[in-house]
Amino acid sequence: MNTPVPAAAAPAAELSTPPSLRESLARLAARLDGRLSIPGDTGWEADRAAWNLAIDQRPAAVAVVASVADVVRVVETARDLGLAVVPQSTGHNAGPLVDRNDLADAILLRTHELRGVTVDTFARTARVEAGAQWGDVVAATAPHGLAALAGSSHDVGVVGYTLGGGFSWLARAHGLAANQVLAVELVTADGVLRRVDAEHDADLFWAVRGGGGDFGVVTALEFRVFEVAEVVAGTLFFPIERTEEVLQAWASWTQAVPVSVTSVGRVLRIPPLPDLPPFLSGQSYVVVEAAMLESVERADELLAPLRALGPVIDTVHPQPAAELLQLHMDPPGPTPGIGDGMMLRDLDAEDLAAAVRAFARAVGPDSGSALLSAEIRHLGGTVRPEAARARARALALPEPGATAGFEGGYLVYGVGIPTTVPGAVEGLIASVGRLLAQIEPWRAEVDYLNFAEHARHPERLFGDAIDRLRAIKRTVDPTGVIRSNHPVR
């Protein structure tokens, strides 16, 4: 497994920009509504930074675009100069670019300043610009009693999350975020701005919904939102010493819950931090996080078996759907991290118990794990491809795209924060490796794009869809101008 080393621990030599390229990029910069920086410029360090501060991105240049016209100019210039274009908003999931050294001959095209959101309350749709984050969307939809299939944190970029599939707290009921997309606006490698949907360029529309960002620079998405004003959600905290007991009970519970319930079993080792409340700072727990599209009474009935275990803290309560952005307790801003994920195949009760036992060995109280967080997410329901397709037909929606859903039953993800303490990085790498090695026997045939923090072979990410994705890539971008974090090539 290739694991990135934090930039602070292993600084790379800065590449100098050849004079001829510098002149060409200066001409581009003069035409932009936004800005362009190259190594040595003021703002270079901030412009090239990924959300994961352990990822050391060193492209040939960074273009921070301020308009769709800027996107067209950058793509045309890069193509003419023989450079690639790497679209990026927040810089989540940037590790694979560094794994493959895919940035040295590329312009990193940052869209994070394009954050417009428009909501059509009658049609129950939202149109979001390329750099919009889920906090922007929730702020626009929540006042109308509407909810999108958002990520687990306010600062996750909408476009990257959605192109990779998008598994939300409402996913088991409504499916992946990619399946809600009605139209995509993108600039393809020829510099043409296109709007694609089920009736216009249907192949490209299929590819971008779950096939990642390899097909063009997305400038806007239009997608369905849902009448969900309130949910019952929260976390049950238990002492970490009860890790296997609690996770086995949770896993068994997931086998019978309705699709209205999406939940996570998780082990947390929280460092002492002054900004955290005392019950979190410096504490370790095994927790169950859940979001339920149910009445309070029905939610209480469903949770009764887990509450019978005696949590030391119980935060489950009815709340505005907007508060789901805080449920997973993700860092409030860019943070260094070392982690990776794996999907587990659909498991019967015996295999599920064995997988949970292995997970507990890897991250439980006696494991010596250095991970801040290790979790198992429950899939199933409308996340299953056939269920997603049936739902689309029943509601007369576009047929799902390249990633209709997941056959796997669970997702595993582990991550830790590297420090400057000697051996800390190596300890984190070992802890991630131990977790993935322990659960390898139950690994699914494909992995989830958004949880693949390191480069994967495309077949591992796209499965049976890979041949069609490659054919579409050859059609819209035969010379490989557009380069994503998870390319189909």
C-alpha positions as CSV (number, residue, x, y, z in Angstrom):
1,M,0.0,0.0,0.0
2,N,1.4,3.4,-1.0
3,T,0.9,5.9,1.8
4,P,1.8,9.6,1.5
5,V,4.3,11.1,3.8
6,P,3.3,14.4,5.3
7,A,4.8,17.3,3.4
8,A,6.3,18.7,6.6
9,A,8.2,15.5,7.2
10,A,9.6,15.1,3.7
11,P,9.8,18.4,1.7
12,A,10.4,18.0,-2.0
13,A,12.6,20.2,-4.0
14,E,10.7,23.0,-5.7
15,L,10.7,22.7,-9.5
16,S,11.7,25.9,-11.4
17,T,9.5,27.0,-14.2
18,P,11.3,27.1,-17.6
19,P,11.4,30.6,-19.1
20,S,9.3,29.7,-22.2
21,L,6.6,28.1,-20.0
22,R,6.7,31.0,-17.6
23,E,6.0,33.4,-20.5
24,S,3.1,31.3,-21.7
25,L,1.6,31.1,-18.3
26,A,2.0,34.8,-17.7
27,R,0.0,35.4,-20.9
28,L,-2.7,33.1,-19.5
29,A,-2.6,34.8,-16.1
30,A,-3.3,38.2,-17.8
31,R,-6.5,36.8,-19.4
32,L,-7.9,35.3,-16.3
33,D,-10.7,36.8,-14.1
34,G,-9.1,34.7,-11.3
35,R,-5.4,34.2,-10.7
36,L,-2.5,31.9,-11.6
37,S,0.5,31.1,-9.6
38,I,3.8,29.2,-10.2
39,P,6.5,28.1,-7.8
40,G,8.0,31.1,-6.0
41,D,5.0,33.4,-6.5
42,T,3.2,35.0,-3.5
43,G,0.2,32.8,-2.8
44,W,1.8,29.7,-4.3
45,E,1.8,27.7,-1.0
46,A,-1.8,28.5,-0.3
47,D,-3.0,27.9,-3.8
48,R,-1.4,24.4,-4.1
49,A,-2.5,23.2,-0.7
50,A,-4.9,20.2,-0.6
51,W,-7.5,19.8,2.2
52,N,-5.4,17.0,3.6
53,L,-2.3,19.0,4.7
54,A,-0.2,15.8,4.6
55,I,-0.5,15.8,0.8
56,D,2.3,17.7,-1.0
57,Q,0.9,18.9,-4.3
58,R,3.5,20.3,-6.7
59,P,2.0,21.1,-10.1
60,A,3.5,23.2,-12.8
61,A,1.0,25.9,-12.0
62,V,-2.2,26.6,-10.1
63,A,-5.1,28.4,-11.7
64,V,-7.7,29.6,-9.2
65,V,-10.6,30.3,-11.5
66,A,-13.3,33.0,-11.0
67,S,-15.5,32.2,-14.0
68,V,-16.5,29.5,-16.5
69,A,-14.6,31.5,-19.1
70,D,-11.5,31.1,-16.9
71,V,-12.0,27.3,-17.1
72,V,-12.2,27.4,-20.9
73,R,-9.0,29.5,-21.1
74,V,-7.1,27.2,-18.8
75,V,-8.1,24.1,-20.7
76,E,-7.3,25.6,-24.1
77,T,-3.9,26.9,-22.9
78,A,-2.9,23.7,-21.2
79,R,-3.8,21.7,-24.3
80,D,-1.8,24.0,-26.5
81,L,1.2,23.8,-24.1
82,G,1.1,20.0,-23.8
83,L,0.1,20.2,-20.2
84,A,-2.6,18.3,-18.4
85,V,-5.5,19.9,-16.4
86,V,-6.3,18.6,-12.9
87,P,-9.7,19.9,-11.7
88,Q,-9.9,20.3,-7.9
89,S,-12.2,22.2,-5.5
90,T,-11.4,21.6,-1.8
91,G,-8.6,19.1,-2.4
92,H,-10.2,16.2,-0.5
93,N,-8.9,12.8,-1.8
94,A,-5.9,14.3,-3.5
95,G,-3.5,11.5,-2.3
96,P,-3.7,9.4,-5.5
97,L,-2.4,12.4,-7.6
98,V,0.8,12.4,-5.5
99,D,1.0,8.6,-5.5
100,R,1.2,8.6,-9.3
101,N,3.2,11.8,-9.6
102,D,0.5,13.1,-11.8
103,L,1.0,16.9,-11.2
104,A,4.4,17.8,-12.4
105,D,3.2,18.3,-16.0
106,A,-0.2,19.7,-15.1
107,I,-2.0,22.9,-14.2
108,L,-4.0,22.4,-11.0
109,L,-7.3,24.1,-11.7
110,R,-8.9,25.1,-8.4
111,T,-12.6,25.9,-8.5
112,H,-13.2,26.6,-4.8
113,E,-14.1,30.3,-5.4
114,L,-17.1,29.4,-7.6
115,R,-19.6,28.7,-4.8
116,G,-23.0,29.8,-6.1
117,V,-26.1,27.7,-5.1
118,T,-29.6,28.2,-6.6
119,V,-32.6,26.3,-5.3
120,D,-35.9,25.7,-7.1
121,T,-38.3,25.0,-4.3
122,F,-41.1,24.1,-6.7
123,A,-39.1,21.6,-8.7
124,R,-37.1,20.5,-5.6
125,T,-33.8,20.9,-7.4
126,A,-30.5,22.7,-6.7
127,R,-27.9,24.0,-9.1
128,V,-24.5,24.4,-7.6
129,E,-21.3,25.8,-9.0
130,A,-18.1,23.9,-9.2
131,G,-16.6,25.0,-5.9
132,A,-19.7,24.8,-3.7
133,Q,-19.3,23.0,-0.5
134,W,-22.0,21.1,1.3
135,G,-22.3,23.8,3.9
136,D,-23.3,26.2,1.1
137,V,-26.0,23.8,-0.2
138,V,-27.4,23.1,3.3
139,A,-27.6,26.8,4.0
140,A,-29.6,27.3,0.8
141,T,-31.9,24.3,1.1
142,A,-32.7,24.0,4.8
143,P,-34.8,27.2,5.1
144,H,-37.2,25.6,2.7
145,G,-37.4,22.3,4.5
146,L,-35.3,20.6,1.9
147,A,-32.2,18.4,2.2
148,A,-29.6,17.2,-0.3
149,L,-27.7,13.9,0.0
150,A,-24.8,15.8,1.6
151,G,-21.4,14.6,2.7
152,S,-20.5,14.2,6.4
153,S,-18.8,17.6,6.7
154,H,-19.7,21.2,5.8
155,D,-16.5,21.7,3.8
156,V,-16.6,18.7,1.5
157,G,-16.8,19.8,-2.1
158,V,-20.1,18.9,-3.7
159,V,-18.8,18.1,-7.2
160,G,-15.9,15.8,-6.3
161,Y,-18.1,14.0,-3.8
162,T,-20.9,13.5,-6.3
163,L,-18.8,12.5,-9.2
164,G,-17.4,9.7,-7.0
165,G,-20.8,8.4,-6.0
166,G,-21.6,10.2,-2.8
167,F,-22.7,8.2,0.3
168,S,-24.8,10.4,2.7
169,W,-26.6,10.0,6.0
170,L,-29.8,9.6,3.9
171,A,-28.3,7.1,1.4
172,R,-30.0,3.9,2.4
173,A,-33.4,5.6,1.8
174,H,-32.6,7.6,-1.3
175,G,-29.4,6.1,-2.9
176,L,-26.2,7.7,-3.9
177,A,-25.8,11.5,-4.6
178,A,-24.7,10.7,-8.1
179,N,-28.1,9.1,-8.9
180,Q,-29.9,12.4,-8.1
181,V,-28.0,14.4,-10.7
182,L,-30.3,15.7,-13.5
183,A,-27.7,17.7,-15.5
184,V,-24.0,18.4,-15.6
185,E,-22.3,21.5,-17.1
186,L,-18.6,20.8,-17.9
187,V,-15.8,22.0,-20.1
188,T,-14.3,19.1,-22.1
189,A,-10.7,18.8,-23.4
190,D,-11.6,20.6,-26.6
191,G,-12.4,23.7,-24.6
192,V,-16.2,23.5,-25.2
193,L,-18.7,24.1,-22.5
194,R,-21.4,21.5,-22.6
195,R,-24.6,20.8,-20.7
196,V,-25.3,17.0,-20.6
197,D,-28.3,15.1,-19.3
198,A,-30.3,12.0,-20.1
199,E,-31.3,13.4,-23.5
200,H,-28.1,15.2,-24.5
201,D,-24.8,13.4,-24.7
202,A,-26.2,10.5,-22.7
203,D,-22.9,8.6,-22.7
204,L,-21.0,11.4,-21.1
205,F,-23.8,12.0,-18.6
206,W,-23.6,8.4,-17.6
207,A,-19.8,8.5,-17.2
208,V,-19.6,11.5,-14.9
209,R,-22.2,10.2,-12.5
210,G,-19.9,7.9,-10.5
211,G,-17.1,7.7,-13.0
212,G,-15.1,10.5,-11.4
213,G,-13.6,13.6,-12.8
214,D,-11.7,12.3,-15.8
215,F,-14.1,13.5,-18.5
216,G,-14.0,17.3,-18.2
217,V,-13.9,20.2,-15.8
218,V,-17.4,20.3,-14.2
219,T,-18.6,23.9,-13.8
220,A,-22.1,23.1,-12.3
221,L,-24.4,20.3,-11.2
222,E,-28.1,20.2,-11.1
223,F,-29.6,17.6,-8.8
224,R,-32.7,16.6,-6.8
225,V,-33.2,17.6,-3.2
226,F,-35.7,16.1,-0.8
227,E,-38.4,17.2,1.6
228,V,-36.6,16.4,4.8
229,A,-36.7,19.1,7.4
230,E,-36.0,17.0,10.5
231,V,-34.3,13.7,11.3
232,V,-33.7,11.7,14.5
233,A,-29.9,11.4,14.8
234,G,-27.0,11.3,17.2
235,T,-24.4,9.1,18.8
236,L,-24.2,6.4,21.4
237,F,-20.9,6.4,23.2
238,F,-19.5,3.4,25.0
239,P,-16.1,2.8,26.7
240,I,-13.5,1.6,24.2
241,E,-13.0,-1.5,26.3
242,R,-16.4,-2.7,25.0
243,T,-15.4,-2.4,21.3
244,E,-16.1,-5.9,20.1
245,E,-19.2,-6.3,22.2
246,V,-20.8,-3.1,21.0
247,L,-19.7,-3.5,17.3
248,Q,-21.0,-7.1,17.2
249,A,-24.4,-5.9,18.6
250,W,-24.5,-3.0,16.1
251,A,-23.6,-5.2,13.2
252,S,-26.3,-7.7,14.1
253,W,-28.7,-4.8,14.5
254,T,-27.9,-3.5,11.0
255,Q,-29.1,-6.8,9.5
256,A,-32.7,-6.0,10.4
257,V,-33.1,-2.2,10.3
258,P,-35.2,-0.5,7.6
259,V,-33.7,1.6,4.8
260,S,-34.8,4.7,6.8
261,V,-31.8,4.1,9.1
262,T,-28.2,4.8,8.0
263,S,-25.5,4.1,10.7
264,V,-21.8,3.8,11.5
265,G,-19.9,1.7,14.0
266,R,-16.8,3.5,15.0
267,V,-13.7,3.5,17.3
268,L,-12.5,7.0,18.3
269,R,-9.2,7.9,20.0
270,I,-9.4,11.6,20.4
271,P,-6.3,13.6,21.3
272,P,-6.4,16.2,24.1
273,L,-7.5,19.4,22.3
274,P,-8.6,22.6,24.1
275,D,-11.4,23.3,21.7
276,L,-13.2,20.1,22.4
277,P,-15.7,19.5,25.2
278,P,-14.3,17.5,28.2
279,F,-16.2,14.4,27.3
280,L,-14.3,14.2,24.0
281,S,-10.9,15.8,24.6
282,G,-8.4,13.0,25.3
283,Q,-11.0,10.3,25.5
284,S,-11.4,7.0,23.6
285,Y,-14.8,5.4,22.8
286,V,-16.5,2.9,20.6
287,V,-19.6,4.7,19.2
288,V,-22.6,4.1,17.1
289,E,-23.8,7.1,14.9
290,A,-27.2,6.9,13.4
291,A,-29.5,9.0,11.3
292,M,-33.2,8.0,11.0
293,L,-36.0,9.2,8.8
294,E,-38.5,8.1,11.4
295,S,-40.8,9.5,14.1
296,V,-39.2,9.9,17.6
297,E,-41.3,7.0,18.8
298,R,-40.3,4.7,16.0
299,A,-36.7,5.7,16.3
300,D,-36.8,4.9,20.0
301,E,-38.1,1.4,19.2
302,L,-35.4,0.8,16.6
303,L,-32.6,2.0,19.0
304,A,-33.8,0.0,22.0
305,P,-31.5,-3.0,21.5
306,L,-28.4,-0.7,21.3
307,R,-29.6,1.5,24.2
308,A,-30.0,-1.7,26.3
309,L,-26.2,-2.0,26.2
310,G,-26.0,1.1,28.4
311,P,-24.2,3.9,26.6
312,V,-22.3,6.3,28.8
313,I,-23.5,9.2,26.6
314,D,-26.6,9.3,24.3
315,T,-27.0,12.3,22.0
316,V,-29.7,10.9,19.8
317,H,-32.6,13.4,19.4
318,P,-34.8,15.0,16.8
319,Q,-33.0,17.7,15.0
320,P,-33.0,19.8,11.9
321,A,-31.6,17.8,8.9
322,A,-29.0,20.5,8.5
323,E,-27.3,19.3,11.7
324,L,-26.3,16.1,10.0
325,L,-23.2,18.0,8.9
326,Q,-22.0,17.8,12.5
327,L,-23.0,14.2,13.3
328,H,-19.7,12.6,12.2
329,M,-17.6,15.1,14.2
330,D,-15.2,15.7,11.3
331,P,-12.4,18.3,11.6
332,P,-13.7,21.8,11.0
333,G,-11.1,22.6,8.5
334,P,-8.0,21.4,6.6
335,T,-6.1,18.8,8.6
336,P,-3.2,16.5,7.9
337,G,-4.2,12.8,7.7
338,I,-3.0,9.4,6.8
339,G,-5.7,6.9,6.0
340,D,-7.5,4.6,3.6
341,G,-10.6,2.7,3.0
342,M,-12.0,-0.6,1.8
343,M,-15.4,-2.0,0.8
344,L,-16.6,-5.3,2.3
345,R,-18.7,-7.6,0.2
346,D,-22.2,-8.5,1.2
347,L,-21.8,-10.7,4.3
348,D,-24.0,-13.2,6.0
349,A,-24.3,-13.2,9.7
350,E,-21.3,-15.5,10.3
351,D,-19.0,-13.7,8.0
352,L,-20.1,-10.3,9.4
353,A,-19.3,-11.4,12.9
354,A,-15.9,-12.6,11.8
355,A,-15.2,-9.4,10.0
356,V,-16.2,-7.3,13.0
357,R,-14.0,-9.5,15.2
358,A,-11.0,-8.8,12.9
359,F,-11.8,-5.1,12.9
360,A,-11.8,-5.0,16.7
361,R,-8.5,-6.8,16.8
362,A,-7.0,-4.2,14.5
363,V,-8.3,-1.0,16.3
364,G,-9.7,-2.1,19.7
365,P,-8.4,-1.3,23.2
366,D,-5.5,-3.7,23.1
367,S,-4.5,-3.2,19.5
368,G,-2.0,-0.3,19.9
369,S,-3.6,1.4,17.0
370,A,-2.6,5.0,16.3
371,L,-5.7,5.8,14.3
372,L,-7.9,8.7,15.4
373,S,-10.9,7.1,13.8
374,A,-11.7,3.7,12.4
375,E,-15.2,3.0,11.2
376,I,-17.6,0.6,9.5
377,R,-20.5,2.2,7.5
378,H,-23.6,0.2,6.8
379,L,-24.6,0.2,3.1
380,G,-27.5,-1.7,1.5
381,G,-31.0,-0.5,1.0
382,T,-31.3,1.9,-2.0
383,V,-27.5,1.9,-2.2
384,R,-27.7,-1.5,-3.9
385,P,-27.6,-1.1,-7.7
386,E,-30.8,-3.0,-8.5
387,A,-32.7,-1.0,-5.9
388,A,-31.3,2.2,-7.3
389,R,-32.4,1.3,-10.8
390,A,-35.8,0.2,-9.6
391,R,-36.3,3.5,-7.8
392,A,-35.2,5.5,-10.9
393,R,-37.8,3.6,-13.0
394,A,-40.5,4.1,-10.5
395,L,-39.9,7.8,-10.2
396,A,-39.2,8.4,-13.9
397,L,-35.7,9.6,-13.1
398,P,-32.6,9.2,-15.3
399,E,-31.2,5.7,-15.3
400,P,-28.2,5.6,-12.8
401,G,-24.8,6.3,-14.1
402,A,-21.4,4.6,-13.9
403,T,-21.7,3.9,-10.2
404,A,-25.4,3.0,-9.7
405,G,-24.7,1.7,-6.2
406,F,-22.6,-0.8,-4.3
407,E,-23.1,-4.6,-4.1
408,G,-20.9,-4.5,-0.9
409,G,-22.6,-4.4,2.4
410,Y,-20.2,-2.3,4.4
411,L,-17.5,0.3,4.1
412,V,-14.4,0.4,6.3
413,Y,-12.2,3.5,6.7
414,G,-9.4,4.4,9.1
415,V,-7.5,7.6,9.5
416,G,-5.0,9.3,11.9
417,I,-3.4,12.7,12.2
418,P,0.4,12.6,11.8
419,T,2.5,14.6,14.3
420,T,6.2,15.5,14.5
421,V,6.8,13.0,17.3
422,P,9.5,10.6,16.0
423,G,7.9,7.4,14.6
424,A,4.4,8.9,14.5
425,V,4.1,8.8,10.8
426,E,5.4,5.2,10.6
427,G,3.0,4.2,13.4
428,L,0.1,5.6,11.5
429,I,1.1,3.9,8.3
430,A,1.4,0.6,10.2
431,S,-2.0,1.0,11.8
432,V,-3.7,1.7,8.5
433,G,-2.0,-1.3,7.0
434,R,-2.9,-3.6,9.9
435,L,-6.6,-2.6,9.7
436,L,-6.8,-3.3,6.0
437,A,-4.9,-6.5,6.3
438,Q,-7.2,-7.8,9.0
439,I,-10.3,-7.2,6.9
440,E,-8.9,-8.2,3.6
441,P,-10.5,-11.7,3.6
442,W,-14.0,-10.0,3.3
443,R,-13.0,-7.4,0.7
444,A,-15.4,-6.6,-2.1
445,E,-14.4,-6.7,-5.7
446,V,-14.5,-2.9,-6.0
447,D,-13.7,0.0,-3.7
448,Y,-15.5,3.2,-3.1
449,L,-13.9,6.0,-5.1
450,N,-14.2,8.6,-2.3
451,F,-12.7,6.4,0.3
452,A,-9.7,5.3,-1.9
453,E,-7.1,7.7,-0.5
454,H,-4.3,6.1,-2.6
455,A,-4.0,5.1,-6.2
456,R,-5.9,2.0,-7.3
457,H,-6.0,0.1,-10.5
458,P,-9.1,1.4,-12.3
459,E,-10.8,-2.0,-12.4
460,R,-10.7,-2.0,-8.6
461,L,-12.7,1.2,-8.6
462,F,-15.0,0.9,-11.6
463,G,-15.5,-2.8,-12.0
464,D,-17.5,-3.8,-15.0
465,A,-18.0,-0.2,-16.0
466,I,-14.4,0.3,-16.8
467,D,-14.5,-0.6,-20.6
468,R,-17.3,1.8,-21.3
469,L,-15.7,4.5,-19.2
470,R,-12.4,4.1,-21.2
471,A,-14.3,4.3,-24.5
472,I,-16.0,7.5,-23.5
473,K,-12.7,9.0,-22.3
474,R,-11.1,8.2,-25.6
475,T,-13.9,9.9,-27.4
476,V,-14.1,13.1,-25.3
477,D,-10.4,13.4,-24.4
478,P,-8.2,11.3,-26.8
479,T,-4.9,13.0,-25.7
480,G,-5.6,12.9,-22.0
481,V,-5.8,16.6,-21.3
482,I,-8.1,16.2,-18.3
483,R,-6.6,14.2,-15.4
484,S,-8.5,13.2,-12.3
485,N,-7.3,11.8,-9.0
486,H,-8.8,8.5,-10.0
487,P,-8.2,8.2,-13.8
488,V,-9.9,5.5,-15.9
489,R,-6.9,5.0,-18.1
